[in-house]
Amino acid sequence: MKTTNVVLANLCAFFLASSLAFAEPSAEELANKLNDEWEVIFYTLPTNRQAGRFKELLPRVRELGAKYPNRAEPLIIEAVTLCTLVAAEWSFSALSDIEKARDLLVKAIEIDPKAMEAAAYIALGNLYYRLPGWPISFGDDDLARENLEAAVKLYPDEVDTNYFLGDYWLGEDEYDKALPYLEKAEKAQIRQYHSLSDNHTKAETHKALEAARNREGSRSSFFSDIVPSFFKQ
């Protein structure tokens, strides 16, 4: 009887392990895979090869969003992909695409402000910061700061949250305010699952730190450069 019980227990364990192995990936896992694709496209391909790949990525991101309408991650990835597509291939729909990206990020924050480690706050803050204000677009330095500060409050030790707020203050010529965030970004750990973007951000952090210590540096407000200046940080 004891031997039979052991066999049955082993069979149950086997079938449980098998079912887990073939279980459908979660919404978060699927979103992370799409985000990984975005990072490879953005950080490893030349700009003239990015647009087509972003166009191929967008339908799959939207399909994930339709499947999981209450998840913030697909909204964030769609917004970021739209913005980088605008940067790679300017079109007549650019302004409406940027506005759509903003709306997607706002919705993502309403659903889950912590999603993808506050990525919606970071992206939205940078859009407010890099875009010109009314009547051209919706740029707003105060809203930019509020969103970037919200990201740091949620994730105070990450390289990207600290870098982007430090970069904001650097662009405002507030060097003493920029330094603590940039120094913290420099010391932050590289996240294994975001090593590509984090290593790039680290490199930009070193440049920003040098500028802050030398008390120099300002942001560019030239409209055609606003999206590249954000996403190529």
Backbone as CSV, one residue per row, in Angstrom:
resi,resn,N_x,N_y,N_z,CA_x,CA_y,CA_z,C_x,C_y,C_z
1,MET,0.834,-1.208,0.000,0.000,0.000,0.000,0.866,1.255,0.000
2,LYS,1.933,1.196,0.798,2.816,2.354,0.878,3.464,2.621,-0.480
3,THR,3.878,1.519,-1.141,4.499,1.669,-2.462,3.511,2.261,-3.454
4,THR,2.265,1.807,-3.404,1.229,2.337,-4.288,1.018,3.827,-4.066
5,ASN,0.983,4.232,-2.812,0.802,5.652,-2.490,1.943,6.500,-3.025
6,VAL,3.159,5.959,-2.907,4.318,6.699,-3.412,4.229,6.865,-4.920
7,VAL,3.824,5.778,-5.610,3.685,5.843,-7.066,2.634,6.866,-7.463
8,LEU,1.491,6.837,-6.766,0.421,7.784,-7.072,0.878,9.220,-6.826
9,ALA,1.613,9.413,-5.729,2.114,10.757,-5.422,3.061,11.242,-6.508
10,ASN,3.925,10.347,-6.977,4.868,10.713,-8.031,4.145,11.040,-9.334
11,LEU,3.091,10.256,-9.624,2.313,10.519,-10.838,1.628,11.880,-10.763
12,CYS,1.073,12.179,-9.593,0.412,13.480,-9.411,1.406,14.619,-9.603
13,ALA,2.589,14.434,-9.025,3.623,15.455,-9.156,4.021,15.629,-10.619
14,PHE,4.109,14.486,-11.344,4.487,14.541,-12.747,3.452,15.295,-13.570
15,PHE,2.179,14.944,-13.366,1.121,15.598,-14.136,0.988,17.076,-13.766
16,LEU,1.229,17.427,-12.502,1.188,18.829,-12.094,2.316,19.599,-12.770
17,ALA,3.504,19.010,-12.765,4.647,19.666,-13.401,4.413,19.813,-14.901
18,SER,3.817,18.789,-15.507,3.538,18.850,-16.941,2.541,19.943,-17.263
19,SER,1.494,20.054,-16.437,0.483,21.074,-16.688,1.063,22.461,-16.519
20,LEU,1.963,22.618,-15.555,2.595,23.922,-15.366,3.514,24.250,-16.533
21,ALA,4.203,23.226,-17.031,5.139,23.445,-18.126,4.419,23.917,-19.381
22,PHE,3.196,23.415,-19.578,2.449,23.768,-20.779,1.381,24.825,-20.516
23,ALA,1.410,25.434,-19.331,0.430,26.473,-19.017,0.665,27.698,-19.896
24,GLU,-0.401,28.377,-20.205,-0.302,29.586,-21.024,0.447,30.666,-20.259
25,PRO,1.373,31.369,-20.911,2.096,32.443,-20.219,1.127,33.487,-19.667
26,SER,1.517,34.108,-18.580,0.675,35.136,-17.977,0.728,36.410,-18.806
27,ALA,-0.191,37.338,-18.516,-0.205,38.631,-19.208,1.105,39.367,-19.007
28,GLU,1.642,39.302,-17.793,2.901,39.982,-17.496,4.058,39.381,-18.289
29,GLU,4.101,38.054,-18.388,5.158,37.395,-19.149,5.085,37.749,-20.631
30,LEU,3.880,37.755,-21.173,3.704,38.114,-22.579,4.104,39.566,-22.831
31,ALA,3.731,40.441,-21.895,4.090,41.858,-22.022,5.601,42.031,-21.957
32,ASN,6.245,41.299,-21.063,7.699,41.418,-20.937,8.408,40.968,-22.214
33,LYS,7.873,39.931,-22.871,8.467,39.477,-24.125,8.353,40.546,-25.208
34,LEU,7.196,41.194,-25.270,7.014,42.273,-26.242,7.919,43.455,-25.915
35,ASN,8.058,43.740,-24.638,8.941,44.830,-24.239,10.392,44.516,-24.574
36,ASP,10.776,43.253,-24.407,12.124,42.835,-24.787,12.356,43.072,-26.281
37,GLU,11.342,42.765,-27.087,11.454,42.999,-28.531,11.647,44.474,-28.818
38,TRP,10.865,45.306,-28.117,10.991,46.749,-28.314,12.410,47.212,-27.979
39,GLU,12.958,46.731,-26.880,14.298,47.145,-26.475,15.337,46.751,-27.522
40,VAL,15.233,45.534,-28.057,16.188,45.092,-29.068,16.099,45.972,-30.306
41,ILE,14.874,46.272,-30.743,14.692,47.131,-31.915,15.295,48.502,-31.664
42,PHE,14.971,49.076,-30.525,15.350,50.457,-30.270,16.845,50.622,-30.004
43,TYR,17.401,49.716,-29.219,18.785,49.890,-28.794,19.818,49.263,-29.714
44,THR,19.404,48.364,-30.604,20.406,47.685,-31.427,20.293,47.979,-32.920
45,LEU,19.166,48.501,-33.368,18.992,48.754,-34.800,19.183,50.229,-35.130
46,PRO,19.732,50.539,-36.304,19.807,51.936,-36.733,18.406,52.490,-36.960
47,THR,18.260,53.784,-36.833,16.944,54.418,-36.926,16.222,54.071,-38.218
48,ASN,16.957,54.002,-39.326,16.300,53.743,-40.613,15.759,52.323,-40.753
49,ARG,16.060,51.455,-39.787,15.513,50.091,-39.806,14.481,49.868,-38.709
50,GLN,14.252,50.889,-37.888,13.362,50.702,-36.748,11.884,50.795,-37.107
51,ALA,11.521,51.719,-37.985,10.104,51.995,-38.245,9.340,50.736,-38.646
52,GLY,9.868,49.978,-39.592,9.181,48.778,-40.050,8.976,47.768,-38.934
53,ARG,9.990,47.620,-38.076,9.884,46.672,-36.973,8.870,47.146,-35.934
54,PHE,8.825,48.442,-35.680,7.823,48.963,-34.742,6.411,48.754,-35.284
55,LYS,6.258,48.918,-36.597,4.953,48.707,-37.217,4.522,47.244,-37.106
56,GLU,5.462,46.332,-37.165,5.146,44.914,-36.988,4.813,44.594,-35.536
57,LEU,5.431,45.319,-34.616,5.222,45.063,-33.191,3.870,45.583,-32.702
58,LEU,3.438,46.720,-33.209,2.222,47.370,-32.703,0.979,46.478,-32.724
59,PRO,0.664,45.782,-33.822,-0.551,44.952,-33.811,-0.530,43.877,-32.735
60,ARG,0.626,43.311,-32.478,0.716,42.271,-31.454,0.557,42.854,-30.051
61,VAL,1.069,44.062,-29.864,0.871,44.738,-28.574,-0.608,45.035,-28.364
62,ARG,-1.274,45.511,-29.407,-2.699,45.834,-29.307,-3.540,44.573,-29.117
63,GLU,-3.120,43.499,-29.726,-3.820,42.230,-29.532,-3.739,41.797,-28.065
64,LEU,-2.573,41.970,-27.463,-2.422,41.642,-26.047,-3.295,42.555,-25.191
65,GLY,-3.363,43.823,-25.551,-4.207,44.757,-24.818,-5.677,44.409,-24.907
66,ALA,-6.102,43.944,-26.084,-7.502,43.539,-26.248,-7.815,42.292,-25.440
67,LYS,-6.819,41.414,-25.308,-7.016,40.181,-24.545,-7.032,40.459,-23.049
68,TYR,-6.253,41.460,-22.621,-6.169,41.801,-21.195,-6.464,43.294,-21.014
69,PRO,-7.733,43.685,-21.157,-8.078,45.118,-21.129,-7.865,45.785,-19.767
70,ASN,-7.703,45.001,-18.735,-7.510,45.573,-17.410,-6.056,45.532,-16.952
71,ARG,-5.145,45.292,-17.881,-3.721,45.293,-17.567,-3.088,46.578,-18.094
72,ALA,-2.167,47.113,-17.325,-1.508,48.365,-17.715,-0.353,48.135,-18.683
73,GLU,0.287,46.964,-18.618,1.515,46.745,-19.384,1.342,46.927,-20.896
74,PRO,0.289,46.339,-21.527,0.146,46.537,-22.977,-0.037,48.000,-23.352
75,LEU,-0.698,48.767,-22.499,-0.912,50.190,-22.769,0.416,50.935,-22.766
76,ILE,1.271,50.595,-21.808,2.579,51.243,-21.713,3.425,50.926,-22.936
77,ILE,3.467,49.642,-23.315,4.294,49.244,-24.451,3.768,49.866,-25.746
78,GLU,2.449,49.928,-25.890,1.879,50.565,-27.084,2.255,52.035,-27.142
79,ALA,2.157,52.736,-26.014,2.491,54.162,-25.973,3.951,54.395,-26.346
80,VAL,4.836,53.612,-25.764,6.269,53.771,-26.035,6.577,53.432,-27.495
81,THR,5.941,52.401,-28.014,6.171,52.017,-29.408,5.678,53.100,-30.361
82,LEU,4.534,53.688,-30.062,4.025,54.787,-30.892,5.009,55.952,-30.932
83,CYS,5.537,56.300,-29.760,6.458,57.431,-29.692,7.747,57.156,-30.454
84,THR,8.288,55.976,-30.293,9.531,55.664,-30.994,9.306,55.494,-32.490
85,LEU,8.106,55.083,-32.881,7.774,55.024,-34.302,7.737,56.433,-34.883
86,VAL,7.156,57.368,-34.147,7.138,58.763,-34.592,8.563,59.277,-34.757
87,ALA,9.435,58.919,-33.817,10.828,59.360,-33.890,11.538,58.764,-35.095
88,ALA,11.222,57.517,-35.413,11.906,56.826,-36.507,11.354,57.204,-37.873
89,GLU,10.075,57.544,-37.912,9.438,57.842,-39.201,8.355,58.888,-38.987
90,TRP,8.698,60.139,-39.160,7.740,61.222,-38.965,6.641,61.151,-40.022
91,SER,5.400,61.401,-39.595,4.272,61.368,-40.521,3.248,62.413,-40.115
92,PHE,2.222,62.571,-40.949,1.183,63.559,-40.651,0.376,63.188,-39.410
93,SER,0.435,61.930,-39.032,-0.308,61.497,-37.840,0.526,61.603,-36.571
94,ALA,1.713,62.191,-36.665,2.648,62.200,-35.543,2.041,62.830,-34.294
95,LEU,1.437,64.008,-34.441,0.901,64.688,-33.266,-0.235,63.891,-32.631
96,SER,-1.109,63.341,-33.459,-2.212,62.553,-32.907,-1.691,61.269,-32.277
97,ASP,-0.632,60.704,-32.844,-0.033,59.503,-32.251,0.575,59.814,-30.883
98,ILE,1.230,60.968,-30.773,1.812,61.369,-29.499,0.716,61.611,-28.458
99,GLU,-0.376,62.232,-28.891,-1.496,62.463,-27.970,-2.126,61.137,-27.548
100,LYS,-2.222,60.207,-28.476,-2.752,58.887,-28.131,-1.829,58.198,-27.123
101,ALA,-0.531,58.344,-27.327,0.429,57.760,-26.387,0.228,58.336,-24.994
102,ARG,0.035,59.646,-24.914,-0.220,60.277,-23.620,-1.463,59.687,-22.961
103,ASP,-2.532,59.550,-23.730,-3.787,59.026,-23.174,-3.617,57.576,-22.705
104,LEU,-2.859,56.791,-23.450,-2.606,55.406,-23.045,-1.842,55.354,-21.723
105,LEU,-0.886,56.245,-21.562,-0.091,56.276,-20.331,-0.923,56.718,-19.139
106,VAL,-1.774,57.689,-19.357,-2.673,58.137,-18.279,-3.581,56.992,-17.843
107,LYS,-4.111,56.266,-18.816,-4.977,55.125,-18.500,-4.199,54.038,-17.769
108,ALA,-2.968,53.795,-18.199,-2.138,52.780,-17.544,-1.903,53.124,-16.078
109,ILE,-1.672,54.391,-15.798,-1.460,54.827,-14.413,-2.721,54.628,-13.592
110,GLU,-3.869,54.885,-14.192,-5.136,54.675,-13.487,-5.336,53.200,-13.134
111,ILE,-4.899,52.317,-14.027,-5.054,50.875,-13.798,-4.053,50.375,-12.769
112,ASP,-2.778,50.717,-12.971,-1.727,50.210,-12.082,-0.494,51.107,-12.184
113,PRO,-0.344,52.068,-11.293,0.793,53.001,-11.369,2.144,52.320,-11.209
114,LYS,2.172,51.134,-10.601,3.444,50.438,-10.387,3.846,49.540,-11.550
115,ALA,2.985,49.396,-12.542,3.247,48.468,-13.636,4.577,48.769,-14.323
116,MET,5.324,47.717,-14.609,6.620,47.829,-15.281,7.517,48.834,-14.567
117,GLU,7.440,48.795,-13.237,8.255,49.641,-12.366,8.105,51.130,-12.703
118,ALA,6.826,51.542,-12.708,6.451,52.955,-12.896,6.827,53.490,-14.275
119,ALA,6.890,52.603,-15.260,7.281,53.027,-16.602,6.328,54.059,-17.192
120,ALA,5.047,53.975,-16.839,4.089,54.947,-17.382,4.383,56.344,-16.866
121,TYR,4.705,56.458,-15.580,5.071,57.765,-15.022,6.329,58.310,-15.697
122,ILE,7.312,57.445,-15.923,8.566,57.887,-16.547,8.311,58.381,-17.970
123,ALA,7.577,57.572,-18.744,7.305,57.943,-20.130,6.454,59.206,-20.218
124,LEU,5.421,59.284,-19.378,4.543,60.451,-19.422,5.294,61.702,-18.984
125,GLY,6.103,61.575,-17.937,6.887,62.723,-17.491,7.812,63.232,-18.574
126,ASN,8.424,62.314,-19.305,9.314,62.731,-20.372,8.580,63.355,-21.545
127,LEU,7.391,62.874,-21.847,6.612,63.518,-22.908,6.266,64.951,-22.523
128,TYR,5.789,65.146,-21.311,5.490,66.510,-20.853,6.741,67.384,-20.892
129,TYR,7.871,66.784,-20.606,9.117,67.537,-20.513,9.708,67.864,-21.877
130,ARG,9.656,66.917,-22.790,10.310,67.095,-24.082,9.453,67.839,-25.100
131,LEU,8.142,67.718,-24.983,7.265,68.359,-25.972,7.121,69.848,-25.705
132,PRO,6.950,70.629,-26.760,6.648,72.047,-26.558,5.244,72.201,-25.994
133,GLY,4.988,73.316,-25.348,3.672,73.553,-24.762,2.665,74.084,-25.761
134,TRP,1.521,74.464,-25.226,0.449,75.024,-26.063,0.958,76.286,-26.747
135,PRO,0.574,76.552,-28.006,-0.458,75.882,-28.804,0.064,74.755,-29.687
136,ILE,1.364,74.460,-29.618,1.903,73.424,-30.493,1.546,72.036,-29.978
137,SER,1.765,71.812,-28.679,1.488,70.503,-28.114,1.159,70.657,-26.630
138,PHE,1.299,69.571,-25.860,0.841,69.574,-24.471,1.986,69.582,-23.456
139,GLY,3.176,69.968,-23.885,4.309,70.011,-22.969,4.022,70.866,-21.743
140,ASP,4.501,70.421,-20.586,4.242,71.133,-19.331,5.308,70.715,-18.319
141,ASP,6.193,71.619,-17.962,7.299,71.281,-17.067,6.823,70.861,-15.684
142,ASP,5.763,71.486,-15.190,5.268,71.130,-13.854,4.716,69.711,-13.837
143,LEU,3.935,69.363,-14.865,3.414,68.000,-14.946,4.540,66.985,-15.173
144,ALA,5.553,67.404,-15.914,6.708,66.528,-16.115,7.350,66.186,-14.778
145,ARG,7.600,67.208,-13.982,8.239,66.986,-12.680,7.369,66.122,-11.781
146,GLU,6.074,66.374,-11.761,5.166,65.608,-10.903,5.198,64.119,-11.250
147,ASN,5.198,63.817,-12.541,5.197,62.414,-12.958,6.541,61.746,-12.668
148,LEU,7.630,62.440,-12.926,8.944,61.860,-12.664,9.181,61.687,-11.168
149,GLU,8.687,62.611,-10.370,8.798,62.468,-8.916,7.950,61.302,-8.414
150,ALA,6.791,61.096,-9.042,5.928,59.971,-8.655,6.638,58.644,-8.924
151,ALA,7.371,58.574,-10.030,8.110,57.349,-10.352,9.189,57.070,-9.310
152,VAL,9.922,58.107,-8.927,10.976,57.940,-7.918,10.381,57.547,-6.565
153,LYS,9.240,58.106,-6.245,8.594,57.770,-4.971,8.222,56.290,-4.922
154,LEU,7.751,55.756,-6.050,7.368,54.344,-6.101,8.579,53.428,-6.148
155,TYR,9.609,53.838,-6.895,10.812,53.014,-7.060,12.047,53.889,-6.829
156,PRO,12.375,54.127,-5.567,13.431,55.092,-5.239,14.852,54.635,-5.524
157,ASP,15.048,53.367,-5.860,16.413,52.852,-6.013,16.756,52.418,-7.434
158,GLU,15.867,52.637,-8.390,16.111,52.164,-9.749,16.919,53.175,-10.563
159,VAL,17.651,52.660,-11.521,18.492,53.521,-12.340,17.657,54.473,-13.189
160,ASP,16.565,53.981,-13.789,15.821,54.836,-14.716,15.008,55.908,-14.004
161,THR,14.368,55.571,-12.885,13.588,56.582,-12.169,14.478,57.732,-11.719
162,ASN,15.642,57.407,-11.194,16.551,58.445,-10.709,17.217,59.205,-11.850
163,TYR,17.594,58.484,-12.885,18.245,59.163,-14.009,17.327,60.210,-14.634
164,PHE,16.090,59.842,-14.910,15.225,60.762,-15.635,14.838,61.988,-14.799
165,LEU,14.681,61.807,-13.485,14.410,62.986,-12.664,15.662,63.853,-12.563
166,GLY,16.819,63.220,-12.442,18.060,63.992,-12.447,18.261,64.730,-13.753
167,ASP,17.944,64.072,-14.856,18.068,64.699,-16.169,17.103,65.881,-16.308
168,TYR,15.915,65.736,-15.713,14.958,66.847,-15.725,15.578,68.071,-15.046
169,TRP,16.119,67.876,-13.838,16.696,69.010,-13.104,17.927,69.562,-13.818
170,LEU,18.677,68.691,-14.479,19.821,69.154,-15.254,19.362,70.066,-16.384
171,GLY,18.274,69.675,-17.041,17.731,70.500,-18.111,17.205,71.827,-17.636
172,GLU,16.848,71.898,-16.358,16.379,73.151,-15.764,17.537,73.963,-15.179
173,ASP,18.754,73.498,-15.393,19.963,74.136,-14.850,19.972,74.152,-13.326
174,GLU,19.273,73.194,-12.729,19.250,73.043,-11.268,20.238,71.933,-10.905
175,TYR,21.508,72.259,-10.963,22.554,71.240,-10.840,22.585,70.582,-9.467
176,ASP,22.375,71.366,-8.426,22.396,70.803,-7.071,21.228,69.847,-6.849
177,LYS,20.105,70.088,-7.512,18.958,69.186,-7.411,19.170,67.941,-8.270
178,ALA,19.881,68.104,-9.363,20.101,66.976,-10.271,21.079,65.963,-9.689
179,LEU,22.120,66.442,-9.014,23.208,65.568,-8.587,22.788,64.380,-7.726
180,PRO,21.947,64.564,-6.687,21.608,63.401,-5.852,20.937,62.277,-6.635
181,TYR,20.078,62.623,-7.576,19.385,61.603,-8.359,20.341,60.925,-9.338
182,LEU,21.191,61.702,-9.963,22.143,61.125,-10.911,23.160,60.244,-10.191
183,GLU,23.583,60.663,-9.013,24.522,59.851,-8.239,23.868,58.538,-7.798
184,LYS,22.594,58.608,-7.462,21.890,57.386,-7.076,21.703,56.474,-8.282
185,ALA,21.420,57.057,-9.438,21.288,56.257,-10.662,22.604,55.563,-10.991
186,GLU,23.714,56.258,-10.770,25.021,55.689,-11.059,25.300,54.462,-10.188
187,LYS,24.814,54.486,-8.953,25.061,53.400,-8.010,24.030,52.278,-8.112
188,ALA,22.946,52.508,-8.832,21.858,51.519,-8.899,22.319,50.240,-9.588
189,GLN,21.708,49.137,-9.178,22.019,47.838,-9.768,21.406,47.713,-11.164
190,ILE,22.137,47.063,-12.051,21.592,46.736,-13.373,20.600,45.595,-13.190
191,ARG,19.376,45.792,-13.687,18.377,44.737,-13.591,18.624,43.712,-14.699
192,GLN,18.724,42.465,-14.317,19.041,41.408,-15.284,18.035,41.367,-16.421
193,TYR,16.765,41.594,-16.097,15.720,41.521,-17.113,15.592,42.819,-17.911
194,HIS,16.390,43.839,-17.557,16.417,45.082,-18.324,17.857,45.515,-18.567
195,SER,18.731,44.541,-18.748,20.150,44.868,-18.832,20.476,45.752,-20.038
196,LEU,19.790,45.544,-21.146,20.061,46.328,-22.341,19.760,47.803,-22.108
197,SER,18.553,48.101,-21.627,18.182,49.499,-21.400,18.925,50.095,-20.213
198,ASP,19.118,49.303,-19.152,19.789,49.830,-17.965,21.247,50.176,-18.245
199,ASN,21.924,49.349,-19.029,23.311,49.658,-19.371,23.405,50.931,-20.204
200,HIS,22.447,51.113,-21.091,22.415,52.346,-21.876,22.153,53.548,-20.975
201,THR,21.206,53.405,-20.057,20.889,54.503,-19.141,22.080,54.820,-18.246
202,LYS,22.809,53.794,-17.828,24.013,54.009,-17.029,25.024,54.873,-17.786
203,ALA,25.199,54.570,-19.066,26.143,55.345,-19.872,25.710,56.801,-19.964
204,GLU,24.410,57.021,-20.129,23.903,58.387,-20.188,24.004,59.070,-18.829
205,THR,23.870,58.286,-17.768,24.010,58.839,-16.422,25.408,59.415,-16.218
206,HIS,26.432,58.713,-16.682,27.809,59.194,-16.538,27.983,60.550,-17.235
207,LYS,27.408,60.693,-18.425,27.493,61.962,-19.148,26.756,63.067,-18.393
208,ALA,25.566,62.734,-17.894,24.773,63.724,-17.169,25.462,64.159,-15.877
209,LEU,26.083,63.197,-15.200,26.804,63.525,-13.962,27.952,64.487,-14.233
210,GLU,28.677,64.234,-15.279,29.780,65.128,-15.629,29.270,66.531,-15.917
211,ALA,28.144,66.611,-16.641,27.560,67.914,-16.950,27.088,68.617,-15.679
212,ALA,26.459,67.874,-14.779,25.965,68.475,-13.546,27.118,68.965,-12.669
213,ARG,28.187,68.168,-12.582,29.331,68.567,-11.758,30.065,69.764,-12.352
214,ASN,30.029,69.873,-13.678,30.639,71.024,-14.340,29.675,72.197,-14.462
215,ARG,28.448,71.965,-13.937,27.400,72.989,-13.959,27.146,73.496,-15.375
216,GLU,26.862,72.531,-16.231,26.540,72.855,-17.609,25.527,71.847,-18.133
217,GLY,24.815,72.250,-19.159,23.839,71.342,-19.773,22.453,71.928,-19.758
218,SER,21.747,71.766,-20.851,20.364,72.220,-20.947,19.651,71.354,-21.955
219,ARG,18.331,71.311,-21.863,17.574,70.464,-22.786,17.343,71.168,-24.108
220,SER,17.143,70.383,-25.121,16.779,70.916,-26.424,15.260,70.972,-26.535
221,SER,14.738,72.082,-27.024,13.287,72.213,-27.175,12.870,72.170,-28.644
222,PHE,13.825,71.856,-29.537,13.510,71.810,-30.957,12.505,70.704,-31.219
223,PHE,11.361,71.052,-31.802,10.217,70.140,-31.865,10.543,68.816,-32.528
224,SER,11.267,68.831,-33.618,11.513,67.572,-34.339,12.420,66.629,-33.559
225,ASP,13.005,67.108,-32.466,13.941,66.280,-31.704,13.372,65.794,-30.389
226,ILE,12.114,66.163,-30.085,11.618,65.887,-28.741,11.501,64.406,-28.437
227,VAL,10.959,63.621,-29.346,10.816,62.208,-29.046,12.156,61.478,-29.065
228,PRO,13.006,61.682,-30.076,14.321,61.031,-30.008,15.087,61.436,-28.751
229,SER,15.012,62.694,-28.343,15.785,63.129,-27.177,15.340,62.404,-25.920
230,PHE,14.060,62.005,-25.881,13.591,61.224,-24.725,14.031,59.778,-24.839
231,PHE,13.632,59.126,-25.914,13.816,57.690,-25.990,15.235,57.262,-26.293
232,LYS,16.067,58.174,-26.703,17.460,57.810,-26.931,18.334,58.265,-25.765
233,GLN,17.706,58.474,-24.591,18.495,58.780,-23.400,19.282,57.540,-23.024
